[in-house]
Amino acid sequence: LAQFVGNPNETIGAKAVYTEGGTAYIASDNGLCVVNVSVPANPVFLGDTFPYRPYDVQVAEGVAYMATSTIGLLAVDVSEVPKYKQYDTTKSDHRLPSSARGVQIVNHTIYVANVGLWTLNRTATP
């Protein structure tokens, strides 16, 4: 069973959440929202960025990978919130889908869901 403990207003329209340590990365209508959830009863909004309305988010080594409806896969450095750096994910040997619905990272592989499944190798720097 579950008991309600907190909800920051900035996460309205949340579609997916990824947590790591005491931080939650939320794909929402406001873009990517970052929330300190180390005290669940008192979540603290740290910032948001990139209003691309992501559907899904995964984080690996300080980079948030988001599945978006407008540009496909979006990679953003989130190692120093609220400072963000967007990486160019269009540099690829293959054309990535311009729309993505899901993303999952396993080791050094990024799986992107759209009409089909795309697999990409994650490099040290996106």
Long-range contacts (C-beta under 8 A, 24 or more apart in sequence): 5-40, 5-41, 6-40, 6-41, 6-42, 6-43, 7-43, 8-33, 8-35, 8-43, 8-44, 8-45, 9-45, 10-35, 10-45, 10-48, 11-35, 11-45, 15-54, 15-55, 15-56, 16-54, 16-55, 16-56, 16-57, 17-57, 18-57, 18-58, 18-59, 18-64, 20-59, 23-81, 25-57, 25-59, 25-64, 25-78, 26-57, 27-54, 27-55, 27-56, 27-57, 27-66, 27-67, 28-53, 28-54, 29-53, 32-57, 32-64, 32-66, 32-76, 32-78, 34-78, 34-81, 34-82, 46-81, 46-82, 47-81, 47-82, 47-84, 49-76, 49-82, 49-84, 50-74, 50-76, 50-84, 50-86, 55-100, 55-101, 55-102, 56-100, 56-101, 56-102, 56-103, 57-103, 58-103, 58-104, 58-105, 58-110, 60-105, 60-122, 63-87, 63-126, 65-103, 65-105, 65-110, 66-103, 67-100, 67-101, 67-102, 67-103, 67-112, 67-113, 68-99, 68-100, 69-99, 69-100, 69-101, 70-98, 70-99, 71-98, 72-96, 72-97, 72-98, 72-99, 72-100, 72-112, 72-114, 73-100, 73-103, 73-110, 73-112, 73-120, 75-126, 87-125, 87-126, 88-126, 89-126, 92-120, 96-120
